[in-house]
Amino acid sequence: MRADLGLRALCLLYLLLATPAARAWLEATMSGHMLVQIPLLAALGFAACRLLPNAWQETLLAAAGGPVPHVVVALFASTWWMLPRALDDALASPLVEAAKFVSLPALVGLPLALAWRRLGAIGRGFIWTNFISMLAVLGWLYIAAPLRVCNSYLVDQQASAGWLMVKLALLLFAGWLASLFVGGDPECERSRAAPANIIGR
């Protein structure tokens, strides 16, 4: 029942994001487009996948050959939607805009959710460092570029988005390091404890 209510709430939020008013508001600035709308769409796919029955998740994971192919797909899809060309195309073409709303939940959020439980500390660290470094590098490029890299946004919006991306990358890096030194990863701890419990029995 709880999972069903959660999926309904996620569907409502997805439909809300797809309304013309929400799209116009979030896509009016480069920061809103890249740092709010795109992550929200990916997060909806991640959350929806985690609400599916475990048997369904295992079937979907096995169908693509395990966690590694899912991670590769998610990395390529997320990288594409962080490029200036993709933002311009989404604003200029309704078909590309529709592809964004489909691909981010289905090719970024869902694959990451399926693979996350199977990845160890090294695999999760690779994803975090890859995402954080990509965010920081793109942010620096947006700040340093003397001309507009997105035809749809002005230079001041580009610089503002760049600074926010760099600051977000630093915050994520600090939070990730703190989680490693302070609390660790609960799912990793459970996966380590499972074999010990079996042996103890």
Buried (B, 14 or more C-beta within 10 A) or exposed (E): EEEEEBBEEBEEBBEEBEEEEBBEEBBEBBBBBBBBBBBBBBBBBBBBBBBBEEEEBEEBBEEBEEBEBBBEBBBEBBBBBBEBEBBBBBBEEEEBBEBBBEBBBBBBBBBBBBBBBBBBEEBBBBBBEBBBEBBBEBBBBBBEBEEBBBEBBEBEBBBBBBBBBBEBBBEBBEEBEEEEEEEEBEEBEEBEEEEEEEEEE
